[in-house]
Amino acid sequence: MRNAVTLLVLLLLPLAAGVRPSAAAVLGDGWLPGPGVVGENTYSGVIDAPRRDSQVTTPGAVQLAGWFVDRTARGWAGVDDVEIFLGTLGNGGTLLTHAYFAQTRADVAATFGRADWELSGWTAIVPTTALAPGPNVLSVYVHTPGKGWWYSQLTINVAAAATTRPASSSQGFDISFPQCGGPEPAAPAFAIVGVNGGRAFTANPCLAREYIWALGAASPVQPRVGFYMNTGNPGPQASANWPPAGTMNPRACDGSWSIDCAYDYGWFAARDAYARAHAAAGETAALAHWWLDVEVANSWSTDTTSNAASLAGAIDYLRSVNVAVTGIYALGADWEEIVGAASAADPRNAPFAPLPNWRPGARSAQDALTWCSRSVSGGRVVFVQFPTGGFDGNLPC
């Protein structure tokens, strides 16, 4: 597979030929719902270039290329626009360029036996001067008629010598109900706001005000606003919000502390949290990244399978309202006690392995940089939290 960061402006068309697609992409993995999405994920595609986490060290241009199809399209690939953003559309991102699309990809047509998918390729050029020093999150947005925007992301690392843009602060902050009545952190690069009051089904009374604070985040390369929600699996005796007998959706529940009822509890907890965020942020609630706060301080079962079911219910609800990115926030010891997974490679992590991680536990900003490989669930570590100036600071990995 060709996947290189090109530092000179090259001819676009030859790159598309000879890049073999990944068969795994037929499942639609990696494409996330963006603005205006309608319907299910019926999309396949690959970003062939540049390689994720590529290093750009000299001035010039970054060449992007790949392919994308709507598997329900007939007679064509189903794409009428491709755009490249720095960051995330609708969450502080910047349009970098419109890609050339409907490029020839005979390999895609041959691999999947679909001659009508031959014009599924896209290519784009982004000058390095449009990028910032450090990690840059590039988002490829593909539009399908009547179905909205779907996107996939990758991060590339840009050296200061490769761009004329000045370095900006990369430090974000998270706040929630403990910060009610006090000052918020100044000048966050990105902001994550807690929706609940410390437990599922409770309110952060300052959510609306703190969301307004979050809108002041100014990162040119990161999604600027995110939310986190509390999770748990308290059982019918400890929670008035436990699904009662006779519950049929999303799963049939008899009111006991069963796996299906735990799943429903997680679903309903996420539904409650999302409604609170939507009341404050409107449709932006779905464009934000969401994090599940998984801590032993909340109530859990001793049955780790039941606990995992509750988390799965929360994840599935957020996906049902087209939240594109849901991740895990947890200490390693808490995750092991709650889910039973002692390492990132533990088979019990299989349902959570694709999810990004936000890791607490670092002692300082310098220490945080050493935590970027310490995933609890197997997913990529995106942020690391550390104490700073009386607040919780966060650095991107």
C-alpha positions as CSV (number, residue, x, y, z in Angstrom):
1,M,0.0,0.0,0.0
2,R,1.3,3.4,-0.9
3,N,1.0,5.7,2.1
4,A,3.6,8.5,2.3
5,V,3.7,12.1,3.3
6,T,4.7,13.9,0.1
7,L,6.5,17.2,0.6
8,L,6.3,18.3,-3.0
9,V,3.2,19.0,-5.1
10,L,2.9,15.8,-7.2
11,L,0.6,14.8,-10.0
12,L,-2.7,13.7,-8.4
13,L,-4.0,11.0,-10.7
14,P,-1.1,8.5,-10.7
15,L,-1.4,8.2,-6.9
16,A,-4.9,6.8,-7.0
17,A,-3.8,3.9,-9.2
18,G,-1.9,1.1,-7.5
19,V,-3.1,1.7,-4.0
20,R,-4.8,-1.5,-3.0
21,P,-7.9,-1.1,-0.7
22,S,-8.3,-2.8,2.6
23,A,-11.0,-5.5,2.5
24,A,-11.8,-4.9,6.1
25,A,-13.1,-1.5,5.2
26,V,-16.2,-3.2,3.6
27,L,-17.7,-3.2,7.1
28,G,-17.8,0.6,7.2
29,D,-15.3,0.8,10.0
30,G,-13.7,4.2,10.6
31,W,-16.4,6.4,9.0
32,L,-18.2,8.6,11.5
33,P,-21.4,10.5,11.3
34,G,-21.0,14.3,10.7
35,P,-23.5,17.1,10.2
36,G,-26.8,16.3,8.6
37,V,-26.5,12.5,8.7
38,V,-29.5,10.4,7.8
39,G,-29.7,6.6,8.1
40,E,-27.3,3.8,8.8
41,N,-23.5,3.6,8.1
42,T,-23.4,2.0,4.7
43,Y,-20.0,3.4,3.8
44,S,-16.6,1.9,3.0
45,G,-13.4,3.6,2.3
46,V,-9.7,4.0,3.2
47,I,-7.4,7.0,3.6
48,D,-4.3,5.6,1.8
49,A,-2.1,8.6,2.3
50,P,-0.6,10.0,4.4
51,R,0.1,7.3,6.9
52,R,-1.4,8.0,10.3
53,D,1.1,9.7,12.7
54,S,3.4,10.6,9.8
55,Q,6.1,13.1,10.5
56,V,6.3,16.2,8.3
57,T,9.7,17.8,8.7
58,T,10.2,20.2,5.8
59,P,8.1,22.8,4.0
60,G,6.0,21.9,1.0
61,A,2.7,20.0,0.8
62,V,1.0,17.0,2.2
63,Q,-0.7,14.8,-0.3
64,L,-3.9,13.0,0.7
65,A,-5.5,10.2,-1.2
66,G,-8.0,7.4,-0.7
67,W,-11.4,6.1,-1.8
68,F,-14.9,6.0,-0.6
69,V,-18.2,4.4,-1.6
70,D,-21.8,4.2,-0.4
71,R,-22.5,0.5,-0.6
72,T,-26.1,1.2,-1.4
73,A,-25.3,3.3,-4.4
74,R,-26.0,1.8,-7.9
75,G,-24.3,2.9,-11.0
76,W,-21.8,5.2,-9.2
77,A,-19.8,5.4,-6.0
78,G,-22.5,7.7,-4.3
79,V,-20.2,10.6,-3.5
80,D,-20.8,14.2,-4.6
81,D,-18.2,16.1,-2.6
82,V,-15.0,15.5,-0.5
83,E,-13.6,18.2,1.8
84,I,-10.5,18.2,4.0
85,F,-10.7,19.9,7.4
86,L,-8.2,20.7,10.1
87,G,-10.1,19.6,13.2
88,T,-13.8,18.8,13.0
89,L,-16.5,20.4,11.0
90,G,-19.0,22.1,13.3
91,N,-16.6,21.9,16.3
92,G,-14.0,24.6,15.6
93,G,-12.5,23.0,12.5
94,T,-11.2,24.9,9.4
95,L,-11.8,23.9,5.8
96,L,-8.4,23.3,4.1
97,T,-9.4,22.3,0.6
98,H,-11.9,20.6,-1.6
99,A,-10.6,17.3,-2.9
100,Y,-10.6,16.1,-6.4
101,F,-13.1,13.2,-6.4
102,A,-14.5,10.7,-8.9
103,Q,-10.9,9.6,-9.6
104,T,-10.3,6.3,-11.2
105,R,-9.7,3.4,-8.8
106,A,-9.8,0.2,-10.9
107,D,-8.4,-1.7,-7.9
108,V,-11.5,-0.9,-5.8
109,A,-13.8,-2.0,-8.6
110,A,-11.9,-5.2,-9.1
111,T,-11.5,-6.1,-5.4
112,F,-15.2,-5.7,-4.7
113,G,-16.5,-6.9,-8.0
114,R,-18.3,-3.5,-8.6
115,A,-17.5,-1.9,-11.9
116,D,-19.7,1.0,-10.9
117,W,-17.3,1.8,-8.1
118,E,-14.3,2.5,-10.4
119,L,-14.6,6.3,-9.9
120,S,-14.4,6.1,-6.1
121,G,-11.0,7.7,-5.6
122,W,-10.2,11.2,-4.2
123,T,-7.0,13.2,-3.9
124,A,-6.1,16.4,-2.3
125,I,-3.1,18.7,-1.6
126,V,-2.6,20.7,1.6
127,P,0.3,23.1,2.0
128,T,2.3,22.6,5.1
129,T,1.8,26.4,5.9
130,A,-1.9,25.7,6.6
131,L,-0.9,23.3,9.4
132,A,0.3,24.1,12.9
133,P,3.4,22.9,14.7
134,G,2.8,19.6,16.6
135,P,-0.1,17.1,16.1
136,N,-2.7,18.0,13.5
137,V,-6.0,16.2,13.3
138,L,-7.0,16.0,9.6
139,S,-10.6,15.1,8.8
140,V,-11.8,13.8,5.4
141,Y,-15.5,14.6,5.0
142,V,-17.4,12.9,2.3
143,H,-20.9,13.9,1.3
144,T,-23.6,11.6,0.0
145,P,-26.8,13.0,-1.5
146,G,-29.6,13.0,1.0
147,K,-27.5,11.3,3.7
148,G,-25.2,14.1,4.9
149,W,-21.5,14.2,5.8
150,W,-19.5,11.2,7.0
151,Y,-15.9,11.5,7.9
152,S,-12.7,9.7,8.9
153,Q,-9.7,11.2,10.7
154,L,-5.9,10.8,11.0
155,T,-3.2,12.7,12.9
156,I,0.0,13.9,11.4
157,N,2.8,15.6,13.3
158,V,4.3,18.8,11.8
159,A,7.7,20.2,12.7
160,A,8.0,23.9,13.4
161,A,10.4,24.2,10.4
162,A,7.7,22.9,8.0
163,T,5.2,25.7,8.6
164,T,5.1,29.4,9.1
165,R,2.2,29.2,11.6
166,P,3.1,29.9,15.2
167,A,2.8,27.2,17.8
168,S,-0.4,27.6,19.9
169,S,-1.2,26.2,23.3
170,S,-2.3,22.6,23.2
171,Q,-3.5,22.4,26.8
172,G,-7.1,21.8,27.4
173,F,-9.2,21.6,30.5
174,D,-12.2,19.6,31.8
175,I,-14.7,21.0,34.3
176,S,-18.0,20.0,35.9
177,F,-20.2,20.6,38.9
178,P,-17.3,21.0,41.4
179,Q,-16.4,24.2,39.5
180,C,-19.9,25.7,40.0
181,G,-19.6,29.2,41.5
182,G,-15.9,29.5,40.8
183,P,-13.8,30.7,38.0
184,E,-13.2,28.6,34.9
185,P,-9.7,27.9,33.5
186,A,-8.5,30.6,31.2
187,A,-7.8,30.2,27.5
188,P,-8.4,26.4,27.0
189,A,-7.2,24.9,23.7
190,F,-10.0,22.4,24.1
191,A,-12.7,21.9,26.7
192,I,-14.6,18.9,28.1
193,V,-17.6,19.5,30.2
194,G,-19.2,17.0,32.7
195,V,-22.9,16.6,32.1
196,N,-23.8,15.0,35.4
197,G,-23.6,15.9,39.0
198,G,-21.2,13.0,39.9
199,R,-23.6,10.1,39.2
200,A,-25.8,9.0,36.3
201,F,-29.2,10.6,36.1
202,T,-28.1,13.6,38.1
203,A,-27.5,17.2,36.8
204,N,-24.5,19.4,36.6
205,P,-26.4,22.6,37.6
206,C,-23.8,24.7,35.8
207,L,-23.8,22.8,32.5
208,A,-25.2,25.7,30.4
209,R,-22.7,28.2,31.8
210,E,-19.8,25.8,31.5
211,Y,-20.8,25.0,27.9
212,I,-20.6,28.7,27.1
213,W,-17.1,28.7,28.6
214,A,-16.2,25.7,26.4
215,L,-17.1,27.6,23.3
216,G,-14.2,29.9,24.0
217,A,-11.7,27.0,23.3
218,A,-9.4,28.0,20.5
219,S,-7.4,25.0,19.3
220,P,-6.7,25.1,15.6
221,V,-6.1,21.4,15.4
222,Q,-8.3,19.6,18.0
223,P,-12.1,19.3,18.3
224,R,-12.8,22.2,20.7
225,V,-15.8,21.0,22.8
226,G,-16.5,17.6,24.4
227,F,-18.8,16.1,27.0
228,Y,-18.4,13.4,29.6
229,M,-21.1,11.5,31.5
230,N,-21.1,9.4,34.6
231,T,-21.7,5.6,34.3
232,G,-22.6,2.8,36.7
233,N,-24.5,-0.4,37.2
234,P,-26.1,-0.1,40.6
235,G,-28.9,-2.7,40.3
236,P,-32.6,-2.5,41.2
237,Q,-32.2,-2.0,44.9
238,A,-29.8,0.9,44.7
239,S,-31.3,3.0,41.9
240,A,-34.8,4.4,41.3
241,N,-33.8,4.7,37.7
242,W,-33.3,0.9,37.2
243,P,-35.4,-0.3,34.3
244,P,-38.6,-2.0,35.7
245,A,-40.1,-5.3,34.8
246,G,-41.9,-5.2,31.5
247,T,-39.3,-2.9,29.8
248,M,-39.1,-4.1,26.2
249,N,-36.7,-1.6,24.6
250,P,-33.9,-1.5,23.9
251,R,-33.8,-5.0,25.4
252,A,-36.4,-7.0,27.2
253,C,-35.8,-6.6,31.0
254,D,-37.6,-8.3,33.9
255,G,-36.4,-5.8,36.4
256,S,-33.7,-8.0,37.9
257,W,-29.9,-7.3,38.0
258,S,-29.5,-9.1,34.7
259,I,-27.2,-8.4,31.7
260,D,-30.1,-7.2,29.6
261,C,-31.4,-4.9,32.4
262,A,-27.9,-3.6,32.9
263,Y,-27.6,-2.8,29.2
264,D,-30.9,-0.9,29.4
265,Y,-29.7,1.0,32.4
266,G,-26.7,2.2,30.5
267,W,-28.8,3.1,27.5
268,F,-31.2,5.1,29.6
269,A,-28.4,6.8,31.5
270,A,-26.8,7.9,28.2
271,R,-30.2,9.1,27.0
272,D,-30.6,11.2,30.1
273,A,-27.1,12.7,29.8
274,Y,-27.5,13.4,26.1
275,A,-30.8,15.2,26.7
276,R,-29.1,17.4,29.2
277,A,-26.3,18.2,26.8
278,H,-28.7,18.8,24.0
279,A,-30.7,21.3,26.1
280,A,-27.5,23.3,26.6
281,A,-25.8,22.8,23.2
282,G,-28.5,21.9,20.7
283,E,-27.4,19.8,17.7
284,T,-23.8,20.5,18.6
285,A,-24.2,17.8,21.3
286,A,-23.9,15.2,18.6
287,L,-20.9,16.8,17.0
288,A,-18.9,16.8,20.2
289,H,-16.8,13.9,21.4
290,W,-18.3,12.0,24.3
291,W,-16.5,10.3,27.1
292,L,-17.8,7.6,29.6
293,D,-16.4,8.3,33.1
294,V,-15.8,4.8,34.5
295,E,-14.9,5.0,38.1
296,V,-15.3,2.8,41.2
297,A,-16.7,5.8,43.1
298,N,-20.0,5.1,41.3
299,S,-22.0,2.0,42.0
300,W,-21.2,-1.3,40.2
301,S,-21.9,-5.0,40.3
302,T,-19.3,-7.6,41.2
303,D,-20.3,-9.2,37.9
304,T,-17.9,-7.6,35.4
305,T,-19.9,-9.0,32.4
306,S,-23.0,-7.1,33.7
307,N,-20.9,-3.9,34.1
308,A,-19.6,-4.2,30.6
309,A,-23.2,-4.6,29.4
310,S,-24.1,-1.3,31.1
311,L,-21.3,0.5,29.3
312,A,-22.3,-1.1,26.0
313,G,-25.8,0.2,26.4
314,A,-24.5,3.7,26.9
315,I,-22.2,3.5,23.9
316,D,-25.0,2.2,21.7
317,Y,-27.4,4.9,22.7
318,L,-24.9,7.6,21.9
319,R,-24.3,6.0,18.5
320,S,-28.1,5.9,17.9
321,V,-28.2,9.7,18.1
322,N,-25.2,9.9,15.7
323,V,-22.6,10.9,18.2
324,A,-19.5,10.2,16.1
325,V,-16.9,9.6,18.8
326,T,-17.4,7.9,22.2
327,G,-14.4,7.1,24.4
328,I,-13.4,5.7,27.8
329,Y,-12.1,7.7,30.8
330,A,-10.7,5.4,33.5
331,L,-7.8,4.6,35.8
332,G,-6.3,1.2,35.0
333,A,-7.2,-0.2,38.4
334,D,-10.8,1.0,38.1
335,W,-11.2,-0.4,34.7
336,E,-9.8,-3.8,35.8
337,E,-12.2,-3.9,38.8
338,I,-15.3,-2.8,36.8
339,V,-14.8,-4.6,33.5
340,G,-12.3,-7.3,34.5
341,A,-9.7,-6.5,31.9
342,A,-6.2,-6.5,33.4
343,S,-4.4,-5.3,30.2
344,A,-5.3,-3.6,27.0
345,A,-5.0,-6.9,25.2
346,D,-7.4,-8.7,27.5
347,P,-10.1,-10.4,25.5
348,R,-12.7,-8.7,27.8
349,N,-11.7,-5.5,26.1
350,A,-12.9,-6.7,22.7
351,P,-16.1,-4.6,22.7
352,F,-14.2,-1.5,23.7
353,A,-11.0,-1.9,21.7
354,P,-11.9,0.6,19.0
355,L,-12.8,3.3,21.5
356,P,-10.3,6.2,22.2
357,N,-9.0,6.6,25.7
358,W,-8.7,9.7,27.9
359,R,-6.3,8.8,30.7
360,P,-6.3,10.3,34.2
361,G,-3.4,9.7,36.6
362,A,-0.4,11.7,35.3
363,R,1.3,13.9,37.9
364,S,2.3,16.8,35.6
365,A,2.3,18.0,32.0
366,Q,5.7,16.5,31.5
367,D,4.6,13.2,33.0
368,A,1.4,13.2,30.9
369,L,3.5,12.8,27.7
370,T,4.6,9.4,29.0
371,W,1.0,8.1,29.3
372,C,0.2,8.2,25.7
373,S,0.8,4.5,25.2
374,R,-1.1,3.4,28.4
375,S,-4.5,2.4,27.0
376,V,-6.9,0.6,29.4
377,S,-9.3,-0.7,26.7
378,G,-7.0,-1.1,23.7
379,G,-8.0,2.1,21.9
380,R,-5.7,4.9,21.1
381,V,-4.9,7.3,24.0
382,V,-6.1,10.7,22.8
383,F,-5.9,12.9,25.9
384,V,-4.0,12.6,29.3
385,Q,-5.3,14.4,32.3
386,F,-3.0,16.0,35.0
387,P,-3.4,18.6,37.8
388,T,-2.5,22.2,37.1
389,G,-3.4,25.4,38.9
390,G,-6.2,23.9,40.8
391,F,-7.9,22.5,37.7
392,D,-7.7,19.3,35.6
393,G,-5.5,20.0,32.6
394,N,-5.3,17.8,29.6
395,L,-2.7,17.3,26.8
396,P,-3.4,15.6,23.5
397,C,-1.2,12.6,22.5
